[in-house]
């Protein structure tokens, strides 16, 4: 019925159908169709999933080897900056040492030369939204990446890898992450419809007993076997009942994902990947082809370290006006074209997610850029920043429903693709790809009222 509607009626009706299906206030521009990517781009995205899992495994090995003294100590020192002892302790516990995040979500830009991965997120938002969008656009007759239930299926498969019995999953959403509660409620409901026991709850709704953690639904109390952590480690002190949850995790009364490993959640891992002293190590872990591929898609990144270098040293690969940089302060006087960089908080900060804590050098006046750089340098001991080559996304075409005119309008924009890779015992699966298209004048591409947000399909499918 819906397929007939799509082919016999206007794009406006398709957009109105999407709005009705969500039954909520939509805070983005609705497209009449999914965003299309070429078969070659889709194949590249699909192939990157296993490689990114190996990258995470390698970061884990690099950190633990450094902490144990088998690799240079400066590596783990960088990754522990600003972390409380409790967080460091949980990240090093042997009982969790092989645990990886259930979901890996890169931020990918489509540039003139190919894909660029500017960030990696293992505590991502948006996968519930992507799942719901996939279901709705599939009803419109489109073949979206992951299918109508790719996100739901991938999440269930990942949880079953942690508990191969009859898992009871709880997605615990903190107050700080409350904006995502609605999509997590949808995901939990979609899982229950498929016979998978899952609930989205606040930390206050988690009940503690001597044998574990429980959740109560429809008057029935059930023991949680897998806790999906939808809260950030920097926010632990503000999480109600966190001590009880940590006790249950430590005693293995419940499995937790993403694991409590702050070093897997740092943007500066991209700088460690590009560090010339570690190049041979990375190539051995990833293989020559994998290492070359990540060199191609990861933009060059540096840790903004305020400590002085020896007189003969330079910051590897960083130049201003064709001259090597020996101190980040030199960047303050760079011309507009010479400061095409993004300055970002690395992690473990309320500014480290979304578009907060990000400054684009050539989008600021020299005075403002100098001030942001000074702030980043001053923050180094507790909240390190990274400097990253600015990647300019190429322009794409998008259509969206304009409620003021009641018609579909065209927009030139730039797109960020967010694939959701699910990690499970049999490998990695791509559950779906969320496309966010922002107007061309926006330097930062993220969810906003002016953005078109849609699932992704392969052109010609």
SULGIHU-V416499 format. One record per pair of residues at least 12 apart in sequence whose C-alpha atoms are under 7 Angstrom apart, sorted by the first residue. I is the first residue (numbers start at 1). J is the second residue. Records with the same first field share a line. If there is no record, write none. Layout:
I: J ; J
This chain:
2: 139 ; 140 ; 141
3: 140 ; 141
6: 140
11: 32 ; 408
12: 401 ; 407 ; 408
14: 32
15: 30 ; 31 ; 32 ; 401
18: 136
21: 136
27: 449
28: 448 ; 449 ; 450 ; 451 ; 452 ; 453
29: 400 ; 401 ; 449 ; 450 ; 451 ; 452 ; 453
30: 400 ; 401 ; 452 ; 453
31: 399 ; 400 ; 401 ; 452 ; 454
32: 399 ; 400
34: 454 ; 455 ; 456 ; 457
35: 435 ; 454 ; 455 ; 456 ; 457
36: 456 ; 457 ; 458 ; 459
37: 457 ; 458 ; 459
38: 458 ; 459
39: 458 ; 459
42: 458
46: 430
49: 421 ; 428
50: 428
51: 290
54: 286
56: 264
58: 285
63: 75 ; 76
79: 263
81: 381 ; 382 ; 383
82: 381 ; 382 ; 383
90: 260
91: 260 ; 261 ; 262
99: 259
100: 258 ; 259
101: 122 ; 257 ; 258 ; 259
102: 158 ; 257 ; 258 ; 422 ; 423
103: 122 ; 420 ; 421 ; 422 ; 423
104: 121 ; 122 ; 420 ; 421 ; 422
105: 120 ; 121 ; 122 ; 124 ; 418 ; 419 ; 420 ; 421
106: 119 ; 120 ; 121 ; 418 ; 419
107: 119 ; 120 ; 416 ; 417 ; 418
108: 416 ; 417 ; 418
109: 393 ; 415 ; 416 ; 417
110: 393 ; 394 ; 415 ; 416
111: 392 ; 393 ; 394
112: 394
115: 297
116: 297 ; 298 ; 299
117: 297 ; 298
118: 298 ; 299
119: 267
121: 265
122: 258 ; 265
123: 230 ; 258
125: 180
127: 151 ; 420
128: 183 ; 184 ; 186 ; 187
129: 183
130: 432 ; 434 ; 455
131: 149 ; 150 ; 151 ; 152
133: 454 ; 455
134: 147 ; 148 ; 455
135: 148 ; 149
143: 457 ; 461
144: 455 ; 456 ; 457
145: 432 ; 433 ; 456 ; 457
146: 430 ; 431 ; 432
150: 431 ; 432
151: 431 ; 432
152: 187 ; 190 ; 191
154: 422 ; 429 ; 431
155: 422
157: 424
158: 422 ; 423 ; 424
159: 226
161: 424 ; 425
162: 255
167: 197 ; 225 ; 226
168: 197 ; 198 ; 223 ; 224 ; 225 ; 226
169: 197 ; 198 ; 199 ; 224 ; 225 ; 226 ; 227
170: 198 ; 199 ; 200 ; 201 ; 224 ; 226 ; 227 ; 228
171: 199 ; 200 ; 201 ; 227 ; 228 ; 229 ; 230
172: 200 ; 201 ; 202 ; 203 ; 227 ; 228 ; 229 ; 230
173: 201 ; 202 ; 203 ; 230 ; 231
174: 202 ; 203 ; 230 ; 231 ; 239
177: 231
184: 200
185: 200
188: 200
203: 239 ; 240 ; 241
204: 240 ; 241
208: 244
211: 253
212: 248 ; 253 ; 254
224: 254
225: 254 ; 255
226: 254 ; 255 ; 256
227: 254 ; 255 ; 256 ; 257
228: 256 ; 257 ; 258
229: 256 ; 257 ; 258
233: 262 ; 348
234: 348 ; 349
265: 347
266: 346 ; 347
267: 346 ; 347
268: 303 ; 346 ; 386
270: 301
271: 301 ; 302 ; 303
274: 300 ; 301
299: 388 ; 389
300: 388 ; 389
301: 386 ; 387 ; 388 ; 389
302: 386 ; 387 ; 388
303: 385 ; 386 ; 387
304: 377 ; 384 ; 385 ; 386 ; 387
305: 377 ; 380
306: 377 ; 380
309: 326
313: 326
314: 326
320: 334 ; 338
321: 338
332: 369 ; 370 ; 373
336: 362
337: 362
339: 361 ; 362
340: 361 ; 362 ; 389 ; 390
341: 360 ; 361 ; 387 ; 388 ; 389 ; 390
342: 358 ; 359 ; 360 ; 361 ; 387 ; 388 ; 389 ; 390
343: 358 ; 359 ; 360 ; 385 ; 386 ; 387 ; 388
344: 357 ; 358 ; 359 ; 385 ; 386 ; 387
345: 357 ; 358 ; 383 ; 384 ; 385 ; 386
346: 384 ; 385 ; 386
355: 446
393: 414 ; 415
394: 414
395: 412 ; 413 ; 414 ; 440
396: 412 ; 413 ; 414
397: 411 ; 412 ; 413
398: 410 ; 411 ; 412 ; 413
399: 411
400: 452
411: 439
412: 439 ; 440
413: 437 ; 438 ; 439 ; 440
414: 437 ; 438 ; 439 ; 440
415: 435 ; 436 ; 437 ; 438
416: 435 ; 436 ; 437 ; 445
417: 433 ; 434 ; 435 ; 436
418: 433 ; 434 ; 435
419: 432 ; 433 ; 434
420: 432 ; 433
433: 455 ; 456
434: 454 ; 455 ; 456
435: 453 ; 454 ; 455 ; 456
436: 451 ; 452 ; 453 ; 454
437: 451 ; 452 ; 453
438: 450 ; 451 ; 452
439: 451
